[in-house]
């Protein structure tokens, strides 16, 4: 396996998102997944029913313990529910500024449960955005970060520029929440022109964990030495195949099939 990917995120007991989706994704793409669990959730396809936070010092201890022994080629963060957890993670990431870091600003679960405390938003902006190699918000997350509505493709491009100005070295703004048969994602790197990736939407309720999966797939590519654009292209293709092959489990927002096309994704 190539690419040691350290993931800081919450556990999803239903297996569709969070740490569970991250590990599956990294493994399927030929990387080695390592974790620092930030919270435990009581969760299934119908929603998040309870959350047990992990003490911030324990989160950073997990990170340092793993890095000291195994090393790290890329970081990815997902659910970070409190300012103290964000501060703890930032203190470690600052020591490894040359290692790619994918920031997925998880704020709300598919079922509508808030996963980021209001008090944590300003800390996320101040402490983590400037450290990120790429920020991967969906439209509601981008709207929260910017404090305004994003209603169309032109708005998405403008939003990507404004998000980039907040500190990350690149932004992938995901358009899955936009209405219509076309799905548009916008990639913007510093000193680059915004690139729009347009695909046909797969109409399905089985999309639980798409954001976690995409961000971890990008982190795996970066940890394996791929360019950012190539990592994004591979990650989008992987997520699309996983959605198309979803097993249909659960009564709510069902999980993806992370093992879809198993052999094809391993280099």
Residue, then its C-alpha position, 0 to 999 in steps of 0.5 A: x500500500x502507498x500513502x499513509x492517511x491520518x483521518x481526524x473525524x467522528x465514528x458512524x455506527x451505521x458504517x456509511x460515513x465518518x471514520x468507517x467510510x474514510x477507512x474503506x475509501x483509503x483502503x480501496x484506493x490503495x492507501x493505509x488508513x490511520x485514525x484519530x477519532x473525534x467523537x462517537x455517534x449513535x447513527x443509522x441511515x435515518x439520522x444521528x441519535x446521540x453524540x459522545x465527544x472525545x476529549x481534545x487532549x485524547x484526540x491530539x494524543x492519537x495523532x501524535x502517537x500514530x505519526x511518531x511511529x508510522x509517519x504520515x503522507x496526508x491528513x483529512x479531517x471531518x467531524x470536529x464538533x468543538x473549538x477545543x477539538x479544533x485547537x487540539x488538531x490545529x496544534x498538531x497540523x502546524x508542526x506538519x505544514x508540508x504534509x497535504x491536509x484535506x479539510x471537509x467542514x462537516x457541519x450537518x448530518x444527512x438527517x439534519x442533526x448539527x455536528x458542529x457547535x456554533x461556537x466552533x465555526x469561528x475557530x474552524x475559520x481562524x485555525x484550520x482554513x489557513x492550514x488546508x491544502x484543499x477545502x471541500x464544502x458542500x453548498x450549505x457548508x459554504x453558505x454557512x462559512x460565507x454567510x450568504x446564499x449560493x443559488x446558481x453556477x455563477x454564485x458557486x464560482x464567486x463563492x469558490x473565490x471568496x472561500x479561497x480568500x479565507x486561507x486554504x490553498x484550494x477549494x472544491x465546492x460541491x454542488x450536489x445540493x443544487x436542483x437539476x439533473x446536472x451536478x456541478x463541482x467547482x475546483x479553484x486553486x491559487x493563481x488558477x482559473x475555476x474549473x467546473x466538473x459537470x456530470x449527470x446526477x444519479x437520482x437516489x436516496x443512497x448518498x450517505x457519506x459522499x462528502x466523507x468519501x470524496x474528501x478521503x479519496x482526495x487525501x489518498x491521492x495527495x498522499x500518494x503523490x498525485x497532483x491536486x487535480x488528478x486526485x480530485x478527478x479520481x476521487x469524483x469517479x470513485x464516489x460516482x461509482x460507489x453511489x451507482x452501486x449502492x447496496x440499498x441498505x436502510x430506510x433513510x439515506x443509505x450508504x455507498x458501495x465503497x468496494x465497487x469496482x474493487x480492483x480498478x482503483x488500486x494502483 
